[in-house]
Amino acid sequence: MRIRLSYIVISSSLLVLALFAASTGVAFAKSTPASAVKGCDTNGAPVINVTQKVDNSIDSGFQGYWAYDDYNRVIKVYDNGDGTFCAEVTYQGKFDAVAGKTSPGENAEELTGEEDGTFNGGYQATITGTLLAEPAWKTKGSVGTTDYACDIDTATCPGAVNWLDQYFEAGYGFAYDFWGWTYNHKNCVWVNASTGSSGDIVCGAFDGGPGDPL
């Protein structure tokens, strides 16, 4: 999941939870970048604490878009009290690789469409701006399901919704502090993070080989 603030707000180029554990029989990595997405320095309760389910998003790697994603994410936002906010957004879901596309990691192999699996991770970010007096979404609980209705061949997602627009006045600033995701397909692991990437969802090694997390 590479970063782009438009689709998964991130599409998965990006971009990717009321945490949706996809039951695919694929084990999660022993350690994941998600563990770093809990660093907001605050003692107060979040001003936003919601879960959202997203269907039919698209995911991209170093060779372009390669899979459809369904996931749940948890969005937590803390007020720093100085006009800035700290956001912790975590994802957990499943990916469905598309035949003929190229695997997202370092091996860059053509996919058969059978390389389905799970992923988790997310990002931490700093937002500069003003909360809407009347947000479009509720600030606690579930905000429901959003169908992004993406087309992987045209890289369009007509149903995509930017969660920031639901809570902040126009003109807000956004900067990533950290982002990272771990993908698992059978024994293969792809880690894609702002701190470095390794492995692939296809690895040709029974034990996962170089795809094991750093």
N, C-alpha and C positions, 0 to 999 in steps of 0.2 A: 504494500500500500504506500505509494508515493504521495507526497503532500500537495494538495491543491484545495484552496478554501471554497471551491464552488460546489463540488458534489458531495463529498462525504462531509462537507463541511464535514464536505471533504469527499471526493470521489475516491475512489481508491487510488488514485495516482497520488496519491494523496496520501489519498485516501484515497482503518478503520477501525454498562449494559444492565438493564434490568437483567442483566447478564444471561444471554441466551446460550445455554450449553447445547450445542448441536450434537446429536447422538449419532456420530458416524463411526465410532469405534477407533478413532485416531487419538492417540495419547497426546496431551499437551506437553510442551517442552518443560524441562526441569526448572528453568528460569526464563522469564520473559521481560521485554521492555515495559510491560504494563506495571511492573513493580515500581517503576520510577515515576509513574503518573499520580503520585500522591504526596506532592511536596509543597502545596500551598502553605505558606507560613501564616496561619491564622488560628486563633482560639475560638472564634465565633462560629455560629451555624451558617451554612451556605444560604445565600439569598435566592439561589435557584438550585433545586435538587430534583431532577426529573429523569424519567426513563423514556426511551423512544425505541420502537421497533421499525427497522427500515428493510424493505424488500426490493429486490431487483436493482441493486446498485451495481456498478462495474468497478473492477479492480485493475490497477496497472502496475507494472514493474519496470525494469530497466529497458525492456524491449516493447513497451506499449501495453495496451489493454489485453487481458488474458482470461478473465473470469467474471462471473456474476457473483454477487455477494448478498446474503441475507444476514442481518445482525441486529443485536440489541445494543444500545449504548446508554450509559449513565452520564448525565451532564450535571456537574456541580460547579457553582460559581460563588466565590467568596468576595466580599467587599473589603478592599484594603483600606478604605477610609480616606484616600487621597486622590480620588478621581480615577483610580485604576481598580481592576478586578482580576482575580486569579481563577482560571478555569481548569478543572480536571475533567477530562472526557475519556471514558474508557469504553472499549468495544469488545464484544465476544460474539462470534458467529460462525458461519460456514461459507465456503466458496465452492463454486461449480465451474471448473475449467472448461474452456471452449476449444473444441477440436480445431487444429490448424493454427492456433495462436502459439506464441512462444512463451516458454516458462519464464517467470519473473526474475529469477535470480541469476547467479553467476554461470550456470551451465547453458542457459539459452537454448533449450531443446524444444523441438516442435511437440505440442501437446496432442494427445489422442482424444481428450475429452473425458477420460476416465480418472483424471487426477483431482478428485474432490477431497475436501478435508475441512479443517477448522482453523480459525485464527483468533487471536486476542491481542490487545494492546491499546493504544490511544495516544493522547497528547496532553501536555500541560501548556497553558498559554497565558499571556497577559493582555487584558483588554483595557483600553482607555476610552472612557465615554460616560454616557448617562443612561441609566435604566429608564425604560418607558414607564410612564405613570400607569398605563393600562396595557400590560403585555398581551400579545396575541395568543400566547400559550400560558397555561397555568404554571405556577412556579414550584409546585410540589406534586409528586405522584407521577402517574403515567400521562404522556401526551398523545398516546395512541400509536397507530401504525401509519407510516408514510411509504407509499409505493413510488419509488423513483422512476419506474418504467423506463429504464435505460435501454439503449440500443448499443451494443458493443462495437458494431461495425461503423456507426456514425459518431460514436462517442458523445451521444446526446442523452440527457436525462430530463425529460419534460416535467417529471413530477418532483424533482429535487427541491428541497426547501432548506434554506440557510437558517440554522437555529439562532444565530446571533441576531438576525433581523427581527426575530419574534420577541426579543427582550431589550434591545438597545436602540436608542435614537440614532437616526442616520448620521454618518460621519464618525462613527467609533473607529478606534484603532485596534489592530489585532497583531500579536507577534507570538510565534511559537517559542517556548522555553525548552521543550523536548517533545519528540514524537518517536514512536516505534511500535512495530507489530511483529508477532511471531506466527508463522504459518506452519501447519503440520499436515503432511500427506504420508500415510503409512509411516515408514521410518525416516522420512526425509523432512528436514526443517529448514525454512528460510526465515532469517531474521533481517528485517529492514528497519533501520532506525537512524535518527539524526546523529547518533554516535558511531555509526558504522553498520555495514550490511555483510551477511555471509550466508553461504549455502544456497539451496534452491528447493522447490517442492518436488523436483525429480533429482535423484542423487546417484542412483546406480550402486548404492552401498547398503547392505543389509542392515547395518547398525546406524545408518544415517550419515556416517562419514563426516565430511567437512561441514555438513549442514547443522551440526550440533551447535547450540548457542554459545557465544563467546563467554 
